[in-house]
């Protein structure tokens, strides 16, 4: 694994997230295409959760060698339970940036990490620290795509009654 590349991606992805939502108005940040979709605020809250309670935490837990299963992680429920759609977008973005900076600092300070060390509990039995780290950067990209799709759908709604089909296929 090219760990330097992964670290750079985590840093670049963080900047890209911030740039996509910078100066977004409150209505757009709260808007959802359907009631079951996430808003921009909920995506940012989720990314913050991931920094605090998933990737970094799980790698640390794996390396601690406790042999215990990871705590349950009900991410799908968190945006509603944690009321991210009611929070200020700038506040959420700042918290995400702060947590990402903590993660990057932690990663930079690691000395000879064992990226091959594996977790041995279902349902993720056999996943390695390296797998988790690589997935961390990929996870960002999934949510960057989600943020772009939210901006596209909101722009389409705001353009009505005119069509955006001239822009090309989505």
Sine and cosine of phi, psi and omega as CSV:
sin_phi,cos_phi,sin_psi,cos_psi,sin_omega,cos_omega
0.00,0.00,0.70,-0.71,0.07,-1.00
-1.00,0.05,1.00,0.04,-0.11,-0.99
-0.90,0.43,-0.55,0.84,0.05,-1.00
-0.87,0.49,-0.67,0.74,0.04,-1.00
-0.87,0.49,-0.72,0.70,0.00,-1.00
-0.87,0.49,-0.71,0.70,0.01,-1.00
-0.87,0.50,-0.70,0.72,0.01,-1.00
-0.89,0.46,-0.64,0.77,0.02,-1.00
-0.89,0.45,-0.68,0.74,0.03,-1.00
-0.87,0.50,-0.65,0.76,0.02,-1.00
-0.94,0.35,-0.74,0.68,-0.01,-1.00
-0.90,0.43,-0.65,0.76,0.00,-1.00
-0.89,0.46,-0.63,0.77,0.03,-1.00
-0.87,0.49,-0.72,0.70,0.03,-1.00
-0.90,0.45,-0.64,0.77,0.00,-1.00
-0.90,0.43,-0.66,0.75,0.05,-1.00
-0.85,0.53,-0.76,0.65,-0.03,-1.00
-0.87,0.49,-0.70,0.71,-0.02,-1.00
-0.90,0.43,-0.58,0.82,0.00,-1.00
-0.91,0.41,-0.49,0.87,-0.09,-1.00
-0.93,-0.36,-0.07,1.00,-0.01,-1.00
-0.83,0.56,0.72,-0.70,0.07,-1.00
0.89,0.46,0.31,0.95,0.05,-1.00
-0.95,0.30,0.68,-0.73,-0.01,-1.00
-0.97,0.25,0.29,-0.96,-0.12,-0.99
-0.87,0.49,-0.65,0.76,-0.01,-1.00
-0.89,0.46,-0.73,0.68,0.00,-1.00
-0.91,0.42,-0.64,0.77,-0.02,-1.00
-0.91,0.41,-0.43,0.90,-0.03,-1.00
-1.00,-0.08,-0.33,0.95,-0.12,-0.99
-0.92,0.40,0.60,-0.80,0.07,-1.00
-0.78,-0.63,0.69,-0.72,0.05,-1.00
-0.87,0.50,-0.61,0.79,0.08,-1.00
-0.64,-0.77,0.31,-0.95,0.01,-1.00
-0.86,0.51,-0.43,0.90,-0.01,-1.00
-1.00,0.07,-0.19,0.98,0.03,-1.00
-0.99,0.14,0.28,-0.96,0.10,-0.99
-1.00,-0.06,0.51,-0.86,0.13,-0.99
-1.00,0.06,0.12,-0.99,0.09,-1.00
-0.86,0.52,-0.69,0.72,0.01,-1.00
-0.86,0.51,-0.65,0.76,-0.02,-1.00
-0.94,0.35,-0.57,0.82,0.06,-1.00
-0.90,0.43,-0.71,0.70,-0.01,-1.00
-0.91,0.42,-0.67,0.75,0.06,-1.00
-0.86,0.50,-0.66,0.75,0.03,-1.00
-0.89,0.46,-0.70,0.71,0.03,-1.00
-0.88,0.48,-0.62,0.79,0.06,-1.00
-0.90,0.44,-0.70,0.71,0.05,-1.00
-0.84,0.54,-0.69,0.72,-0.02,-1.00
-0.87,0.49,-0.64,0.77,0.02,-1.00
-0.91,0.42,-0.65,0.76,-0.07,-1.00
-0.99,0.15,-0.63,0.78,-0.27,-0.96
-0.84,-0.55,0.08,1.00,-0.03,-1.00
-0.79,-0.62,-1.00,-0.02,-0.22,-0.97
-0.82,0.57,-0.87,0.49,-0.02,-1.00
-0.87,0.50,-0.72,0.69,-0.02,-1.00
-0.86,0.51,-0.71,0.70,-0.07,-1.00
-0.94,0.33,-0.59,0.81,0.08,-1.00
-0.91,0.42,-0.69,0.72,0.03,-1.00
-0.87,0.48,-0.68,0.74,0.00,-1.00
-0.89,0.45,-0.68,0.73,0.01,-1.00
-0.89,0.46,-0.72,0.69,-0.03,-1.00
-0.95,0.32,-0.38,0.93,0.03,-1.00
-0.93,0.38,-0.35,0.94,0.11,-0.99
0.94,0.35,0.47,0.88,-0.03,-1.00
-0.94,0.35,-0.42,0.91,-0.04,-1.00
0.97,0.23,0.01,1.00,-0.01,-1.00
-1.00,0.04,0.47,-0.89,0.08,-1.00
-0.90,0.44,0.46,-0.89,0.08,-1.00
-0.92,0.39,0.50,-0.87,0.10,-0.99
-0.89,0.46,0.45,-0.89,0.05,-1.00
-0.85,0.52,0.47,-0.88,-0.04,-1.00
-0.67,-0.74,0.98,-0.21,-0.08,-1.00
-0.97,-0.23,0.87,0.50,-0.09,-1.00
-0.84,0.55,-0.60,0.80,-0.05,-1.00
-0.88,0.47,-0.46,0.89,0.00,-1.00
-1.00,0.03,-0.35,0.94,-0.14,-0.99
-0.88,0.47,-0.67,0.75,-0.02,-1.00
-0.83,0.55,-0.64,0.77,0.03,-1.00
-0.96,0.26,-0.77,0.64,-0.04,-1.00
-0.87,0.50,-0.60,0.80,-0.06,-1.00
-1.00,-0.08,0.08,1.00,0.13,-0.99
0.78,0.62,0.71,0.71,-0.02,-1.00
-0.89,0.45,-0.49,0.87,-0.03,-1.00
-0.94,0.33,-0.22,0.98,0.04,-1.00
-0.99,-0.12,-0.12,0.99,-0.06,-1.00
-1.00,-0.01,0.34,-0.94,0.03,-1.00
-0.95,0.31,0.75,-0.66,-0.04,-1.00
-0.88,0.48,-0.69,0.72,-0.01,-1.00
-0.87,0.49,-0.62,0.78,0.03,-1.00
-0.89,0.45,-0.71,0.71,0.02,-1.00
-0.89,0.45,-0.69,0.72,0.00,-1.00
-0.89,0.46,-0.70,0.72,0.01,-1.00
-0.89,0.46,-0.65,0.76,0.04,-1.00
-0.91,0.41,-0.65,0.76,0.06,-1.00
-0.87,0.49,-0.74,0.68,-0.01,-1.00
-0.87,0.49,-0.65,0.76,0.00,-1.00
-0.90,0.44,-0.70,0.71,0.01,-1.00
-0.92,0.39,-0.64,0.77,0.03,-1.00
-0.91,0.42,-0.64,0.77,0.04,-1.00
-0.88,0.48,-0.64,0.77,0.07,-1.00
-0.88,0.48,-0.71,0.71,0.00,-1.00
-0.88,0.47,-0.72,0.69,-0.02,-1.00
-0.90,0.43,-0.64,0.77,0.06,-1.00
-0.88,0.48,-0.69,0.73,0.02,-1.00
-0.88,0.47,-0.73,0.68,0.00,-1.00
-0.88,0.48,-0.66,0.75,-0.01,-1.00
-0.91,0.42,-0.52,0.86,-0.04,-1.00
-0.99,0.11,-0.13,0.99,-0.02,-1.00
-0.89,0.45,0.67,-0.75,0.06,-1.00
-0.89,-0.45,0.89,-0.45,0.02,-1.00
0.78,0.63,0.82,0.58,0.00,-1.00
-0.92,0.38,0.54,-0.84,0.03,-1.00
-1.00,-0.08,1.00,0.01,-0.03,-1.00
-0.94,0.35,-0.26,0.97,0.00,-1.00
-1.00,0.03,-0.16,0.99,0.01,-1.00
-0.87,0.49,0.68,-0.73,-0.13,-0.99
-0.91,-0.42,0.42,-0.91,0.06,-1.00
-0.99,-0.14,0.70,-0.72,-0.13,-0.99
-0.84,-0.54,0.77,0.64,0.09,-1.00
-0.71,-0.71,0.61,-0.79,0.07,-1.00
-0.90,0.43,0.44,-0.90,0.02,1.00
-1.00,0.02,-0.01,1.00,-0.06,-1.00
-0.97,-0.25,0.45,0.89,-0.06,-1.00
-0.81,0.59,0.79,-0.61,0.05,-1.00
1.00,-0.08,-0.05,1.00,0.03,-1.00
-0.96,0.30,0.66,-0.75,-0.04,-1.00
-0.98,-0.17,0.26,-0.96,0.09,-1.00
-0.86,0.51,-0.62,0.79,0.04,-1.00
-0.90,0.43,-0.63,0.78,0.07,-1.00
-0.86,0.51,-0.70,0.72,-0.03,-1.00
-0.91,0.42,-0.69,0.73,-0.01,-1.00
-0.90,0.44,-0.70,0.72,0.03,-1.00
-0.90,0.44,-0.64,0.77,0.02,-1.00
-0.92,0.40,-0.50,0.87,0.01,-1.00
-0.85,0.53,-0.77,0.63,0.01,-1.00
-0.92,0.40,-0.62,0.78,0.03,-1.00
-0.91,0.41,-0.60,0.80,0.02,-1.00
-0.86,0.50,-0.67,0.74,0.07,-1.00
-0.82,0.57,-0.71,0.71,-0.05,-1.00
-0.90,0.44,-0.59,0.81,0.07,-1.00
-0.87,0.49,-0.66,0.75,-0.02,-1.00
-0.99,0.17,-0.44,0.90,0.17,-0.99
-0.89,0.45,-0.68,0.73,0.06,-1.00
-0.88,0.48,-0.67,0.74,0.02,-1.00
-0.88,0.48,-0.67,0.74,0.02,-1.00
-0.90,0.44,-0.65,0.76,0.05,-1.00
-0.89,0.45,-0.69,0.73,0.01,-1.00
-0.89,0.45,-0.62,0.78,0.05,-1.00
-0.90,0.43,-0.68,0.73,0.02,-1.00
-0.90,0.43,-0.65,0.76,0.01,-1.00
-0.89,0.45,-0.74,0.68,-0.03,-1.00
-0.91,0.42,-0.63,0.77,0.02,-1.00
-0.92,0.40,-0.66,0.75,0.06,-1.00
-0.89,0.46,-0.62,0.79,0.05,-1.00
-0.89,0.46,-0.70,0.72,0.01,-1.00
-0.89,0.46,-0.67,0.74,-0.03,-1.00
-0.95,0.31,-0.33,0.94,-0.02,-1.00
-1.00,0.10,-0.25,0.97,-0.03,-1.00
-0.85,0.52,0.63,-0.78,0.22,0.98
-1.00,0.05,0.11,0.99,-0.03,-1.00
-1.00,0.10,0.43,-0.90,-0.06,-1.00
-0.99,-0.11,0.52,-0.85,0.09,-1.00
-0.97,-0.26,0.23,0.97,-0.08,-1.00
-0.86,0.51,-0.45,0.89,0.01,-1.00
-0.90,0.44,-0.36,0.93,0.01,-1.00
-0.91,0.41,-0.43,0.90,-0.02,-1.00
0.86,-0.51,0.03,-1.00,0.00,-1.00
-0.97,0.24,0.55,-0.84,0.03,-1.00
-1.00,-0.08,0.00,0.00,0.00,0.00
